[in-house]
Amino acid sequence: MSQPLQTDFIEQHADLATAISLLDKWITLQIHDRHLPGLAIGIVHKGDLIWGSGYGMANIEQGVPITLDTRFRIASITKTFTAVAILQLRDAGKLRLDDPVSDYLSWFNLRYEGAPQITIRHLLTHTSGLPRDATTPHWTDNVFQSWDELVTTTQQRKPVIPPMEDFGYSNLGYSLLGGIVEAASGESWAGYIQQRILDPLGMTDTVVTPAGDEPNLATGYMKLDDQYVRQSAPFAATNGFSASASMASSVNDLVKYGRFHLGLLNGEVLSLHTLREMHTMHWLYKDWTGGYGLGVFVMRINEWIISGHSGGYKGYLTQFNMCREHQFGVIALTNSFGSNPHLFVERAYKLVLPEVLKITAPKTSEANPEWEKFLGTYTADWGDSEVIVRGGKLQVVSIQFIDEAPTVLEPTDQPNIFRLKDVGNPQENARFELDDSGKVTRLWTGGEYAVRKQS
């Protein structure tokens, strides 16, 4: 194991340091028991790498250890970069997400019989109905079609299902998005990613289209054979499929990318509004276990909403996941099949995030004595509510639906007007109406009122 990075933030909080120590020991055991070549992992909080470590070997034969600067093929995490490029071009007015693909790729005429045309949005959300991959077994034979070959063979194909009928992950679809980036920008896809995303973010160790001889590039390894030995995986350029799976990066460089996705760069590269749109679920799986945004998976770990992407390339499995609500993220990069990096990500969230939330939780505020006059029962045709103070906060509790979460009334600069902190009504105000004597008579919310019961 390489020397781990551990910041003062961890060392100054004993329970957090204990959680990190447990995570480190658990990872070490997993690497040993599962015969994994290596792993690089980093934990991000508020845009900074608060802890990270490399385990095992980047190259077993040469005895090269993994560090936080070791590069891995990040495979389908590449799709997030392609999605950012499409959204940049949309914001610049150079395309619209609901434009047909054929507006930018004139040769594209695939259409499910009787269904609407396939759009850019369909490609972004994996709801186009297109096949998953190429007409050749590139993941088996390690030979990817060129762009010209992709164009020729795609023209001979048909969508599997109509658009928006179901989620159908498609490397072909994201490769087409790379062509749309080129058509709308007038630049090569690789050049656009480098100049418009990597350079502004200072991601100097990330390679858009690796050649296989880059410094610090980990060797990928295949699954264990019957003698528990792993053979090295052959290198293959992704060629026409590069926009879906080509890139290589390190934990240290992906921390910079995580800072961007957490919305901590004041709208650089992508506006904060568009970034929020990207990480919002646009397709919900039919079993409600998760879904997909615009270039990112959206899922739950415990009660936390996590968004990001996985990557799978011959010899490499990777994960890049951010919890935007708590400005927390985990990056896990491995150089072998059978490594299941999501397992490391999930364990990091479950062990570490609760301790971070304890440290960063806002202190309980003191209730304003002036709120005493608002307390009591308010009645309306729809039922009665109770205005109370609990945990230093003014709250409204429905008597009929007492199991539901209370509505918190957040103070404004006007003493009788409060902002509702309520699911479904984040923009509404509550107003207490007073009579000439200063006695509270009504509670107004959403243009309606409830009358205060007099004791």
C-alpha positions as CSV (number, residue, x, y, z in Angstrom):
1,M,0.0,0.0,0.0
2,S,1.3,3.5,-0.9
3,Q,1.5,6.2,1.8
4,P,-2.2,7.3,2.4
5,L,-3.2,11.0,2.2
6,Q,-5.0,12.1,5.3
7,T,-5.8,15.7,6.0
8,D,-6.0,17.7,9.2
9,F,-9.8,17.6,8.9
10,I,-9.7,13.8,9.7
11,E,-7.0,14.0,12.3
12,Q,-8.9,16.6,14.2
13,H,-12.0,14.5,14.6
14,A,-11.4,11.2,16.4
15,D,-14.6,9.4,15.3
16,L,-14.0,10.3,11.7
17,A,-10.4,9.1,12.0
18,T,-11.6,5.8,13.4
19,A,-14.1,5.4,10.5
20,I,-11.2,6.0,8.0
21,S,-9.0,3.5,9.9
22,L,-11.8,0.8,9.7
23,L,-12.3,1.5,6.0
24,D,-8.5,1.2,5.4
25,K,-8.3,-2.1,7.2
26,W,-11.4,-3.5,5.4
27,I,-10.0,-2.5,2.0
28,T,-6.7,-4.1,2.8
29,L,-8.5,-7.3,3.7
30,Q,-10.6,-7.2,0.5
31,I,-7.5,-6.7,-1.7
32,H,-5.8,-9.7,0.0
33,D,-8.8,-12.1,0.2
34,R,-10.0,-11.4,-3.3
35,H,-6.5,-11.5,-4.9
36,L,-7.0,-8.1,-6.5
37,P,-4.0,-6.5,-8.2
38,G,-4.8,-3.0,-7.0
39,L,-7.1,-0.1,-6.1
40,A,-6.8,3.7,-5.8
41,I,-9.5,5.3,-3.8
42,G,-10.2,8.9,-2.8
43,I,-12.8,10.6,-0.6
44,V,-13.9,14.1,-1.4
45,H,-15.5,16.6,0.9
46,K,-16.4,20.2,-0.2
47,G,-14.2,19.7,-3.3
48,D,-11.1,18.6,-1.4
49,L,-9.5,15.2,-1.2
50,I,-9.7,14.5,2.6
51,W,-8.4,11.0,2.4
52,G,-7.0,8.7,-0.3
53,S,-4.8,5.7,-0.7
54,G,-3.3,3.3,-3.2
55,Y,-3.4,-0.4,-2.7
56,G,-1.5,-3.2,-4.5
57,M,0.3,-3.0,-7.8
58,A,-0.1,-0.9,-10.9
59,N,2.2,-3.4,-12.6
60,I,2.6,-6.8,-10.9
61,E,5.5,-8.0,-13.1
62,Q,7.6,-4.8,-12.5
63,G,6.5,-4.3,-8.9
64,V,5.1,-0.8,-9.5
65,P,2.8,0.3,-6.6
66,I,-0.5,2.1,-7.1
67,T,-0.6,5.7,-6.0
68,L,-3.2,8.5,-6.2
69,D,-1.4,9.6,-9.4
70,T,-1.7,6.2,-11.1
71,R,-3.8,6.4,-14.3
72,F,-6.5,4.0,-15.0
73,R,-8.7,3.5,-18.1
74,I,-11.9,5.1,-16.7
75,A,-14.0,3.7,-19.6
76,S,-17.7,4.8,-19.4
77,I,-16.9,7.6,-17.0
78,T,-16.0,9.2,-20.3
79,K,-19.7,9.5,-21.0
80,T,-20.0,12.2,-18.4
81,F,-17.5,14.3,-20.3
82,T,-19.3,13.8,-23.5
83,A,-22.6,14.8,-21.8
84,V,-21.0,18.0,-20.4
85,A,-19.8,18.8,-23.9
86,I,-23.4,18.4,-25.3
87,L,-24.8,20.6,-22.5
88,Q,-22.2,23.3,-23.1
89,L,-23.2,23.4,-26.7
90,R,-26.9,23.5,-25.8
91,D,-26.3,26.4,-23.5
92,A,-24.3,28.1,-26.2
93,G,-27.3,27.8,-28.6
94,K,-25.6,25.4,-31.0
95,L,-28.0,22.6,-30.5
96,R,-31.2,21.6,-28.6
97,L,-31.6,18.4,-26.7
98,D,-34.9,17.6,-28.5
99,D,-33.4,18.1,-31.9
100,P,-33.4,14.9,-34.1
101,V,-30.0,13.2,-34.3
102,S,-30.3,13.5,-38.1
103,D,-30.1,17.3,-37.9
104,Y,-26.4,16.9,-37.0
105,L,-25.5,13.5,-38.5
106,S,-27.1,13.7,-42.0
107,W,-26.5,10.0,-42.7
108,F,-28.4,8.9,-39.6
109,N,-31.8,7.6,-40.7
110,L,-32.6,5.0,-38.0
111,R,-36.1,5.1,-36.8
112,Y,-38.4,2.6,-35.1
113,E,-41.4,2.1,-37.4
114,G,-44.2,4.4,-36.4
115,A,-42.2,6.0,-33.6
116,P,-40.9,9.6,-33.3
117,Q,-37.4,10.4,-34.5
118,I,-34.5,9.7,-32.2
119,T,-33.3,12.9,-30.5
120,I,-30.1,14.0,-28.7
121,R,-32.0,13.7,-25.4
122,H,-32.8,10.1,-26.1
123,L,-29.1,9.4,-26.7
124,L,-28.1,11.3,-23.5
125,T,-30.6,9.3,-21.3
126,H,-30.1,5.9,-23.0
127,T,-33.7,5.9,-24.1
128,S,-33.1,5.9,-27.8
129,G,-33.9,2.2,-28.4
130,L,-30.6,1.8,-30.2
131,P,-28.5,-1.4,-29.8
132,R,-25.9,-1.4,-27.0
133,D,-22.7,-1.8,-29.1
134,A,-21.2,-2.3,-32.5
135,T,-21.8,-4.9,-35.1
136,T,-18.4,-6.4,-34.3
137,P,-17.3,-8.0,-31.0
138,H,-15.0,-5.3,-30.0
139,W,-15.1,-6.1,-26.3
140,T,-14.0,-9.6,-27.0
141,D,-11.6,-9.2,-29.9
142,N,-10.2,-5.8,-28.7
143,V,-10.6,-4.2,-32.1
144,F,-13.0,-1.2,-32.2
145,Q,-14.5,0.2,-35.4
146,S,-13.3,3.4,-36.8
147,W,-15.8,6.3,-37.1
148,D,-16.3,5.6,-40.8
149,E,-16.9,1.9,-40.1
150,L,-19.3,2.8,-37.3
151,V,-21.3,5.1,-39.7
152,T,-21.4,2.4,-42.4
153,T,-22.6,-0.4,-40.1
154,T,-25.0,1.8,-38.1
155,Q,-26.9,2.7,-41.3
156,Q,-27.6,-1.0,-41.8
157,R,-29.2,-1.4,-38.3
158,K,-32.6,-0.9,-36.7
159,P,-33.6,0.4,-33.2
160,V,-34.4,-2.4,-30.8
161,I,-37.4,-0.7,-29.3
162,P,-39.1,2.7,-29.7
163,P,-37.6,5.8,-28.0
164,M,-38.7,6.3,-24.4
165,E,-40.1,2.8,-24.0
166,D,-37.4,1.6,-21.7
167,F,-33.9,2.3,-20.5
168,G,-31.4,0.6,-22.7
169,Y,-27.7,1.4,-22.1
170,S,-26.0,2.2,-25.4
171,N,-22.3,2.7,-26.1
172,L,-23.4,3.2,-29.7
173,G,-25.6,6.1,-28.6
174,Y,-22.9,7.9,-26.8
175,S,-20.5,7.4,-29.6
176,L,-23.0,9.2,-31.9
177,L,-23.1,12.0,-29.3
178,G,-19.3,12.4,-30.0
179,G,-20.1,12.9,-33.7
180,I,-22.8,15.5,-32.7
181,V,-20.2,17.4,-30.6
182,E,-18.0,17.6,-33.7
183,A,-20.8,18.6,-36.0
184,A,-22.1,21.3,-33.7
185,S,-18.8,22.7,-32.6
186,G,-16.7,22.3,-35.7
187,E,-14.0,20.7,-33.5
188,S,-12.8,17.2,-33.0
189,W,-14.5,15.4,-30.0
190,A,-11.1,14.8,-28.4
191,G,-9.9,18.4,-29.0
192,Y,-13.2,19.8,-27.6
193,I,-13.0,17.7,-24.4
194,Q,-9.4,18.7,-23.9
195,Q,-9.8,22.5,-24.5
196,R,-13.3,23.0,-23.1
197,I,-13.3,20.7,-20.1
198,L,-9.9,19.3,-19.1
199,D,-7.9,22.5,-19.6
200,P,-10.3,24.8,-17.7
201,L,-10.4,22.3,-14.8
202,G,-6.6,21.9,-14.7
203,M,-6.9,18.1,-15.3
204,T,-3.4,17.8,-16.6
205,D,-3.1,14.0,-15.9
206,T,-6.2,13.0,-17.8
207,V,-5.8,11.6,-21.3
208,V,-8.7,11.8,-23.7
209,T,-7.6,9.0,-26.1
210,P,-4.8,7.0,-24.5
211,A,-2.2,5.2,-26.7
212,G,-1.2,2.7,-24.0
213,D,2.3,4.0,-23.4
214,E,1.4,6.9,-21.1
215,P,3.5,7.4,-17.9
216,N,1.8,6.0,-14.7
217,L,-0.8,4.1,-16.7
218,A,-1.7,1.0,-14.6
219,T,-1.7,-2.4,-16.4
220,G,-5.1,-3.9,-16.5
221,Y,-5.5,-7.5,-15.5
222,M,-8.0,-10.2,-16.5
223,K,-10.1,-12.5,-14.2
224,L,-8.3,-15.1,-12.0
225,D,-7.6,-18.4,-13.7
226,D,-7.8,-21.8,-12.0
227,Q,-4.3,-21.2,-10.4
228,Y,-5.4,-17.8,-9.1
229,V,-3.2,-16.0,-11.6
230,R,-4.2,-13.0,-13.6
231,Q,-3.0,-12.3,-17.1
232,S,-2.5,-8.8,-18.2
233,A,-5.2,-7.4,-20.5
234,P,-4.3,-6.3,-24.0
235,F,-4.5,-2.6,-24.8
236,A,-7.0,-1.5,-27.4
237,A,-7.8,2.0,-28.7
238,T,-11.6,2.7,-28.8
239,N,-11.4,4.5,-32.2
240,G,-15.0,5.4,-33.3
241,F,-16.4,4.5,-29.9
242,S,-14.1,6.9,-28.0
243,A,-16.8,9.3,-26.9
244,S,-18.3,6.5,-24.9
245,A,-15.3,4.8,-23.3
246,S,-11.8,6.0,-24.1
247,M,-10.4,8.2,-21.3
248,A,-7.7,7.5,-18.7
249,S,-7.3,9.4,-15.4
250,S,-6.2,9.3,-11.8
251,V,-7.8,9.8,-8.4
252,N,-6.0,13.1,-7.9
253,D,-7.2,14.4,-11.3
254,L,-10.7,13.2,-10.8
255,V,-10.9,15.1,-7.6
256,K,-10.8,18.2,-9.7
257,Y,-13.6,16.8,-11.8
258,G,-15.5,16.0,-8.6
259,R,-15.1,19.6,-7.4
260,F,-16.8,20.7,-10.6
261,H,-19.7,18.2,-10.3
262,L,-20.3,19.3,-6.8
263,G,-21.0,22.8,-8.1
264,L,-18.1,24.5,-6.3
265,L,-16.6,26.3,-9.3
266,N,-19.2,29.2,-9.6
267,G,-20.5,28.0,-12.9
268,E,-17.2,27.6,-14.7
269,V,-17.3,25.0,-17.5
270,L,-21.1,24.5,-17.0
271,S,-23.6,26.8,-15.4
272,L,-24.8,25.7,-11.9
273,H,-28.4,25.5,-13.3
274,T,-27.3,23.1,-16.1
275,L,-25.2,21.1,-13.7
276,R,-28.2,20.6,-11.5
277,E,-30.2,19.6,-14.6
278,M,-27.5,17.1,-15.5
279,H,-27.7,15.4,-12.0
280,T,-31.5,15.4,-11.9
281,M,-33.1,12.0,-12.7
282,H,-34.5,12.1,-16.2
283,W,-35.4,8.4,-16.4
284,L,-36.6,6.3,-13.5
285,Y,-36.1,2.6,-13.7
286,K,-39.4,0.7,-13.7
287,D,-38.5,-0.9,-10.4
288,W,-37.8,2.5,-8.8
289,T,-34.3,1.4,-7.7
290,G,-32.6,4.3,-9.4
291,G,-32.4,6.0,-12.8
292,Y,-30.3,8.1,-15.2
293,G,-29.8,11.8,-15.5
294,L,-28.1,13.5,-18.4
295,G,-24.9,11.5,-18.6
296,V,-25.0,10.2,-15.0
297,F,-26.6,7.4,-13.0
298,V,-28.7,8.4,-10.1
299,M,-29.1,6.1,-7.1
300,R,-29.4,5.8,-3.4
301,I,-27.0,4.6,-0.8
302,N,-28.8,4.6,2.5
303,E,-30.9,7.8,2.5
304,W,-28.4,9.7,0.3
305,I,-28.9,10.5,-3.3
306,I,-25.7,9.7,-5.3
307,S,-25.0,10.5,-8.9
308,G,-22.1,9.7,-11.1
309,H,-20.9,6.9,-13.4
310,S,-19.2,3.5,-13.4
311,G,-16.7,2.4,-16.0
312,G,-15.8,-1.0,-17.4
313,Y,-12.9,-1.7,-19.8
314,K,-10.9,-4.8,-20.3
315,G,-8.7,-5.0,-17.2
316,Y,-10.3,-2.0,-15.5
317,L,-13.4,-1.3,-13.4
318,T,-14.0,2.1,-12.0
319,Q,-16.5,4.3,-10.1
320,F,-17.0,8.1,-9.8
321,N,-19.8,9.1,-7.5
322,M,-20.8,12.4,-5.9
323,C,-23.4,13.2,-3.2
324,R,-24.2,16.8,-4.2
325,E,-26.4,17.5,-1.2
326,H,-23.6,16.9,1.2
327,Q,-20.7,17.9,-1.0
328,F,-19.2,14.5,-0.6
329,G,-17.9,12.0,-3.1
330,V,-16.0,8.8,-3.5
331,I,-13.7,7.7,-6.4
332,A,-12.6,4.1,-6.8
333,L,-10.3,3.0,-9.6
334,T,-9.2,-0.7,-10.0
335,N,-7.1,-2.5,-12.6
336,S,-8.7,-5.9,-12.8
337,F,-11.9,-7.7,-13.6
338,G,-13.9,-9.1,-10.6
339,S,-13.0,-6.1,-8.4
340,N,-16.5,-4.6,-7.9
341,P,-15.4,-1.0,-7.2
342,H,-19.0,-0.1,-6.2
343,L,-18.5,-2.3,-3.1
344,F,-15.6,0.0,-2.0
345,V,-17.7,3.1,-2.8
346,E,-20.7,1.9,-0.9
347,R,-18.6,1.0,2.2
348,A,-16.8,4.4,2.1
349,Y,-20.2,6.2,2.1
350,K,-21.6,4.0,4.9
351,L,-18.6,4.3,7.2
352,V,-17.4,7.9,6.5
353,L,-20.3,10.1,5.5
354,P,-22.2,9.7,8.7
355,E,-19.2,10.9,10.7
356,V,-18.7,13.9,8.3
357,L,-22.4,14.8,8.7
358,K,-22.1,14.8,12.5
359,I,-19.1,17.2,12.3
360,T,-20.7,19.5,9.8
361,A,-24.3,19.5,11.3
362,P,-25.5,23.0,12.1
363,K,-25.7,23.8,15.8
364,T,-29.1,23.8,17.2
365,S,-30.3,27.3,17.3
366,E,-32.2,29.0,20.1
367,A,-35.8,29.7,19.6
368,N,-36.8,33.3,19.3
369,P,-38.9,34.3,22.3
370,E,-41.1,36.4,20.0
371,W,-42.4,33.2,18.4
372,E,-44.4,32.4,21.6
373,K,-47.3,34.5,20.2
374,F,-47.6,32.2,17.1
375,L,-48.0,28.9,19.0
376,G,-51.3,27.2,19.1
377,T,-53.9,25.4,17.0
378,Y,-55.0,26.6,13.6
379,T,-58.1,25.2,12.0
380,A,-59.3,25.1,8.4
381,D,-61.8,23.0,6.4
382,W,-59.0,20.6,5.5
383,G,-58.0,19.9,9.1
384,D,-56.2,21.3,12.1
385,S,-52.5,22.1,12.4
386,E,-50.4,22.8,15.4
387,V,-47.7,25.5,15.5
388,I,-44.9,24.5,17.9
389,V,-41.3,25.1,18.7
390,R,-39.0,22.0,18.6
391,G,-35.3,21.8,18.4
392,G,-35.0,25.6,18.3
393,K,-37.2,25.8,15.2
394,L,-40.7,27.0,14.6
395,Q,-42.7,24.2,13.0
396,V,-46.2,23.3,11.7
397,V,-47.5,19.8,12.4
398,S,-50.7,18.4,10.8
399,I,-52.8,16.7,13.5
400,Q,-54.6,14.5,11.0
401,F,-51.3,13.4,9.3
402,I,-49.1,13.4,12.4
403,D,-46.7,10.8,10.9
404,E,-45.7,13.2,8.2
405,A,-42.6,15.3,8.6
406,P,-43.3,18.8,10.1
407,T,-43.0,21.9,8.0
408,V,-40.2,24.2,9.3
409,L,-40.9,27.9,9.2
410,E,-37.6,29.6,8.5
411,P,-37.3,33.3,9.6
412,T,-37.1,36.1,7.0
413,D,-36.3,39.7,7.6
414,Q,-39.9,40.4,8.2
415,P,-41.0,39.3,11.8
416,N,-44.4,37.7,10.9
417,I,-43.3,36.2,7.5
418,F,-41.5,32.8,7.3
419,R,-40.2,30.7,4.4
420,L,-41.7,27.3,4.2
421,K,-39.2,24.4,4.4
422,D,-41.5,21.8,3.1
423,V,-41.3,19.1,0.4
424,G,-43.1,20.3,-2.7
425,N,-43.4,24.0,-1.5
426,P,-39.8,25.3,-1.2
427,Q,-40.6,28.6,-2.7
428,E,-43.7,29.5,-0.6
429,N,-44.0,31.8,2.4
430,A,-46.1,31.6,5.5
431,R,-47.6,34.7,7.1
432,F,-49.1,35.2,10.5
433,E,-51.9,37.8,10.5
434,L,-52.3,40.0,13.6
435,D,-55.3,42.1,14.7
436,D,-55.0,45.7,15.9
437,S,-54.2,44.5,19.4
438,G,-51.2,42.4,18.2
439,K,-53.0,39.1,18.7
440,V,-52.4,36.4,16.0
441,T,-55.6,35.5,14.2
442,R,-54.7,33.6,11.1
443,L,-51.9,31.6,9.4
444,W,-51.7,32.2,5.7
445,T,-49.9,29.6,3.5
446,G,-50.1,29.3,-0.3
447,G,-52.8,31.9,-0.6
448,E,-55.1,30.2,1.8
449,Y,-55.5,30.6,5.6
450,A,-56.3,28.8,8.8
451,V,-57.9,30.5,11.8
452,R,-56.2,30.3,15.1
453,K,-58.3,28.7,17.8
454,Q,-58.7,30.9,20.8
455,S,-58.1,29.2,24.2
